[in-house]
Each structure stands twice: as C-alpha cells, then as structure tokens.
Amino acid sequence: MRLVFLILGLITSVLLGYGIFELLRAPQDVKVGAAKEAVEQARPAGKSLEERIRDAERRSQNVKGVYMTAAVANDQGRAATYLRENILKLIDETELDGIVIDVKETDGSEITPHLKSFLERLHAKDIWTIARIATFRDNSQVTPHPEYYLKRSDGRIWRDRKGNAWLDPASAGGRGYMADFSKSVADLGFDELQYDYIRFPSDGDVSQIVYPSFQASTTPKYDVLRDFFAFLDHEIKSYKPEIILSADLFGLVATGEDLGIGQRLTDVGEHFDYISLMLYPSHFYSGFYVPADGVRNLPAISLPYDSKIKTEITSANPALVVLRSLYAASDILSGLNGVTATSTAAISNSQFPLQAKLRPWLQDFDLDADTRRGIQYDAAAVRAQIDAAEAAGASGWLLWSPTNTYTEQALDR
C-alpha cells in the first residue's frame, strides 16, 4: 500500500511540474514507470503517436545549435545568468534554433531543480533542446557498482590519464543504468538525447585494462558497441518513440579510419537519427589526409598538423576539413564506392542507405597551439565551417565553445 501511495504521489508531482527531481532520486523501477505514465497523461490532447514522431523528425531536420554547460543552464548566479541570457538573445536574433545542454558528465547527473523551468522557457520559444550525456566515461557508479567498470589486474578500478573511470561497454548492469538515466532525462522534456564518450577509452595505459564483461580476445570492440547501440535504440524508442537520438564521434571516424575505440559510422548510422562528428580542425593532431574523391572528382588532400607554411596547416583550412570530412562520411553512410579500403571493409555487413543524418560539431573557440602560430577562429573561420557543412548537405550543425560564448558576426541574422 505504501508503494501505491508513493507512485500516486510521484505522478501528481510530475503533473504539477515539480516532481521530476524526486523521480531521479527514487528507486529505478518506481521512477521509470511513474514518470512514463505521468508524461503520457500530461501530453497535449489531440496528437497521436504518429503525429508526435513526424513532428520530431521534421523539427530536428536542420537544427543550428550551440553548446551550453550545465553550470550555465542551472546556476542562478550573475555570471551564469549573463551567459545564459546572451545565448538566448543570439537565438532570438540569428539563425540559431537549438541548444545542447549537459545533463550528465563524468561524475554523474548534472540536473538541478532549475533545469525543468529553463526547459519550459526554451520550449515556449520553440527552441530544439538536446541533452548531452557522457556515456562510458563515468565515475558515478564506482562505489555502488564497481562490477560495471574496467579494472586493472590487481582488481582496482582502471582510470585514464585524467583519473576517470570507464564503464565496460559490455556490462549488462552498466547498460541498464545508462538506459534508465536516459529515460529519466527524456521525461524532463528534452527533444533529443545526445551520447558522448560512446566508445572504448583511448588514453591512459589501455594495455593494462581487464574487462569484467567484454571478451576482448574473441570479440571485436565494434561488435560490442553495435550491440549497445541496438540496445539503446530499442530501450529508448520503445519508452518514448518520438525522442530523437544522436551520437558524438571523433572527427577521424568520418573517413572510415579504425581508431581502436570501436566507433564505426555504419554501426551508429543503423541505430541513431543523427551523427555529430567533432570536426574541430584544431583537433586533428595527426594532420588531415583524405584520398581522391572519385564520386565528385576532387583531389587527394594532405594537410600536416604543423608546417613552416601557415596556410598548409590543418587548422588554417577549416572549410576544407569540414567539407571533405562530411563528403567522406556521407559516402560511407550511403554505401557508395568512393571511400577508402578501410571504410569499404567496415560497411560490408550493412544495408544502405543508413538512417542517420550528419549534423557536425564545428569549432567556435581558439586553441593555444593555434594562436601561438597566428591562427584564430574568428567570424570568418567559423562561418567558413558553417558554409562548408551546408555545402556538403549536412542536416544542420552545432557550435562548440567551452566558455559558452559564440561569435555573433559568424551567424546570419
């Protein structure tokens, strides 16, 4: 009987718009069931499930968004409020129409009671809202569930160079935790869930990793991730079919390169609606190299990370990096033959064309290594990336700035 009253109380709280944060603290079986029922009851009358799905697909087609940290989205102090209002002003006055907000970082949930009201304000402005979720790089369950995590041979939790733990992508418990958290975020009212760090770790002493669930000696990493993508797709879409799912991938994945972290475009393309390649030109630390494009009759590109000739440096060619990356990625997702041998091997078992569309992350920040070489990401450099993304046929784009400040002059009014 106490459980019945608890569920009724939770549902009432959600309908009043104040109880979502209690749900986040409730036992998982209670919070998911109660939240789902409450959200269904609170949806506007007259719209069928099919209409809601069509609306979400239509509205997500060409989102032009910016990134906002959890601190700026949630904090009520003067500094955060100033940055938050500046971003909203930009959206009011320019082509921008979307915001990506951190809801989970490495240390766990970053949701506060202020986020619900902020989301309501964004929806009143018809702004597309995306929840960014740090996936396998995670410290939040180390104490209650150490069995979810990568270990060292002595049984200690394995950590990367920054001291962060990682969930084993094959762990059933870790997957369940991620799915349940995602459902809770969907219930807050976000239009889209975006998964970052959806890969195996790439830095630190990876040779010392002991996997509690992943069978490293017999199973490719991409098989495990593909299985997780399918699991996530089924779990979230079954729970809320109109939610849009997207994934952040390393920029080098665009050309089909095997980075040893399990990420392949084709696997993501089968189970997500959007792929956001992180095409920050300053972050191609090995340079930018693509073969000749036989589909479009374009020459091979070879740009070093550093050079005495500044115009040859990768980060000094933002439009070229974005354009050719998206062309290559588009060909892989479409199953065209104008891709590298590595890409061809990676797509042999997929059906084409794949469902995911490309919506890249673009660079709106300066890197110290570039500024020392006289390279700055001013309005011209930011706009060059936007124009390149649109020329390549991307379904929108996202600007990343860790400071939450964006170059207004680069945006159309």
N, C-alpha and C positions, 0 to 999 in steps of 0.2 A: 504493500500500500504506500509506503514511503517513496518507493521508486516511481509509482504512478503520479503522486503529487509533485515529485521533483521534475518529471518530464513535463507535466502541465505547466509548472512554474517557468521552466526554461522556454517553452513555446510562447507563453504570454510575454516574457521579457523580450524575446526576439521580435515579436509583432509590435511591441512598443518602441523598438529601435535601440534598446539599451542592453540587451542580454547577450549579445554575441560574444562578449569577452568572458562572461561567465561560462559560456559553452566551451571556449578554448581551454578553460581550466577543468572542465568536467571530465569524467571517465569517457573514453573514446566511444563506446557503444551507445552511451546516452546522448553525447553531444551530436554525433553524426545523424542518428535517427531523428532526434528532436529538431535539429536545425533544418534538415531536409523537409520535414513536414511543415515547419513554420514558414519556410521560404516559399513553398508551393502555395500555401494559403495566402501569403502576402503579395503574390504576383498580380499584376493588373488583370482584371477580368476581361474576357473577350479575345485574348491572344492564345492561339493554340500553340502546342509544342512546335509544330512545323513552322509556324509564323515566327516564333522566337528564334529558331535556328536560322531561318532565312535572314532575319534582321541582323543577327550577329555576323553571319557571313558577309552581308552587304556592308555593314558598318566597319568591319575590320579590313576591308579590301585595300585601302590606300591610306593607312594611318601614318601621320607625320608627327612623331612624338619626341619627348625629351625625358631624360632620367632624373629622378628625384630620390634622394636618400631618405631613409626612414626618419632620421632626425629632423629634416626639413618638413616632412609631411606631418609629423606628430607633435613636435615641440611647439610650445606656445610662447616661447621667449621672443625677444625683439629681433634677434638676428635671423632665426628660422622663419619668423613671420615675414620679414623683409624679403628673403629669398623666395619664399612660397608665393607671396603676392606678385613678385616680379615675374615669376613663371606664368602665373595665371594671366597677367597683363599681356605677356607675349602671346599666349594662346588666343586671347581676345583680339589682338591686333595683327596677327600674322597668319600664315598658312598652317601653323601647328594646330593639332586637334587631339593629341594623346599624351598621356603621362605614364611612365613606368616607375612604380614605387616599390622599394624594398619592403618585403613583409617577412622575409626570413634570410638572415645572414648566417655566417658560420657558427655563431653562438646561439642560434635558435630564433624563435619568433621575435619580431620587432613591431608587433601590433600593440597599440595602446587604445584607450577609450576614445581618443580624439580622431582616430582614423575613420570610424564609421560616419561621423558628421562631415568630415572632409570629403569622403566618397560621395555622400549625398549632394554636396555642393558641386562636385565635378560633374555628376550626372545631370544636375539641373542645367549645367552649361553645355550638355551634350558632348562632353569630353570622354574619349575612349580611355578606359582605365585598365592598366596591365600590372599584375602583381608579380614582382621578381622574386624567385625562390632559389636560394643557394641549395643545391641538392645533396651531392655526396660529400662535399667538404663540409663537415658538420661536427661540432663539439657538444651538442646539446644533450645527447643520449649516452654519453660515455659512462656516467655514474649509474643510471638505472638499467642500461642495456649495453654493457661492454661487449656482449656477444655479437652485436651488429657490426663491429669495427675491425679494420685491418690491424693486425698485430705484428709484433716482432717475434723472433724465435724464442725469446725468454718469456713470452706471454704479455709483455707490456704493449700498450696501445702504440701503434706506429704513427709518427707525425711527420708532416712535411717541413720544409725549411723555415716556414713561419710559425711552426709549432701547432699546426691544426691537425685534428684527426679526420679520418675519412671513413665513411660507411662502406662496407663491402657491397658493391652493386648487385651481388647475387643473394644477399641476405633477405630472406622472406620477412623477417621482423623489421628490418630497415625499410624495405619496400612498403610494408603496411603502414609504418609510421609516416612515410612521405605521402602516401595516398590519403591518409586520414587528415594530415595537416592541410593538404591541398583542398580537400572537401570543405574544411572549415574556412579557408580563405575564399573559396567560391561563394560560400554563404554570406560573406561580408558584402558582396555585391560587385566584385570586380568582373569586368567583361572578359578578361583573358588572364591565363596563368602562364608565366614565362619561366622556364627552368634553366638556371645557370649551373656551372660545375657539374654538368650531367655527363660525367666521364670518369675514367680512372685517373689517379694522380700522375703528374708529370714531373714534379720536382721533389727533391729530397732523395734519400737513399732508397730508391724504389727496389733495388735488388734484395733488400732485407725484409720486404713485405711477406707476411704469412697470411694467406686468405682463409678465413674461417668457413666460407661457403663456396667461393669461386674455385673451380677446378682448373687452376692455371696450367697444369701440364697437359690437359686434354681438350680444353675449350678455348677458342679464340675470344678475346675481350669483346669484339664487336658482336659476337653471338649473345653474350650476356646482356649487353646494352640494348640490343634489338629486342630481346625478350622483356627487358624492363620497360622499353618504350611501349610495347604492345600491352603490357600490364597496366601502365599508367593511362594509356589511351582508353582502355576498356573501363577501368575503375572510375575515372573522372567523367567520361562521356556518358556512362550508364547512370551516374549520380545526377549530373546536370548536363543534358545533351547539348544545350546552346552555348556552353562555355567554349572559348577558343583556347587552343593550346599552342605554345611556341617554345622554341629551344634556342639557347645561345651556343654557338660553336666557334672554335678557333678559326681565324681567317684562312689559314693554310688548308683547312679541310675543303675549301672551295674548289681547289684544283685536284682533289681526289688523293692528296698525299696521306700516307699512313703515318700518323704521329705516335703510334704505340699507345694511345689512350682509349681506343675503342670507338672513336667517333667516325661514322661514315654518313655522308649525305643521304644515301639511299635508305638507310635504316630509319633515320629521322624523318625523311620525306614520306614514309609509309604511314606514320602514326601521329604527326603533328600538322597543324594548319599552317604555321609559319616557321621559317628558319631565319634566325638573326645571326648571320656571320659577323664576327667582330673584325671589321675591315679597317682597323686603325692603321694607317700607313706607317706611323712611327713604331709600331709593334712588330713589324716584320724584321726581326733581328738577324735573320739569315739572308736578308735580301728578298727580292721578288722576282721569280722566274716562272714564265709560262711558255709552253711550246707554241708554235704557229697555230693559228685558228683556221682550219680548213673550211669550216662552216661559213665564216664571214670574211675569209681571205685577208686575215690580219697576220702581221709578222710575229715571230717569237719576241718575248720581252725578257731582258736581263738587266735588272737594276740591283746594284750592290747596296748593302746597308750603309756603308761609308765609302767615300771617294774624295779625292782632291778636287774633283769637278762637282760642285754642289748640285748642278742640275741633273746629275746622274743618280743621286741618292734616292732610295726608295721613298722616304718621307717627303721629298721635294716633288713627287709626282702623284699627288693624291687622286686625281681623276683617273689616271691610268690604272692604278692599283684597284680602285673600286670597280671600274668598268670591266677590266679583264677578269677579275675575280668572279663577278656576277655572271659574265658570259660563260665562264667555265662551269660554275655551279649550275646554271640553268641547263647546260648541255647534259650534265650528269643526271639531273632530275628528269629530263625529257627523254633520256636514253639515246641521245644522238651519238654518232660515232666520232665526232670531232673532239675527243677527250684523250687524256694520256693513257698509257698502258695500265698504270696503277688504277686509274678510275675505271677502266673497262673491266678489270678483274673484280672490282668492288661492286659492279652493278649487274653481274651475270645472273643473279637469282631473283631480280626484282621485276615487277610489272610496271610498264610505263604508259603514259606519264604518271608521275607520283603526285600525291595530293598537295604537298606542302608548297607554299609560295615563299619567295625570298623577300625579306624585309630587313636590310642590313643595319648594323650599328655603324655610325660614322663618327669621326673624331672632331670634337669641338674643345680641345684642350691642347696645351703646349707641353712637350716633354723636354726636360732639361738638356738631354743629349742633343736635341734638335736646336734649341735656342742658342746653345754654345756654338753651333755651326751656322747660325744665322737663318734658321728655318723656323717660321712661326705659322701657327694655324689661325690666320686672320680671316676676315669675311670672305676674301677671295678663295682661300684654301677650303673653307667649309662649304661654300657654295659650289665649288668645283666637284666636291664629292656628291652633293645632292644632285647636281645636274647629271653626273655620271651614273648614279643609281637609277635615275628616272630614264636616262637614255638606254640603259640595259634592261628596262622593263620590270624593275623591282616593284613589288606591291607595297609601296610606302618606304619609310626609313625612320631611323631613330638616332638622335644625337646623344652622345655620352659626354658629360662633363662631371668629374668628381666633385667640383666646387658648386654645382647647381647654378652656374652662371653660363648664359648662352649668348652667342654672337648675333644680336638682333639684325645687324646690317646684312647678314647672310640669308635672311629669310624674306620671302615675298610678303608684301602687306596683304 
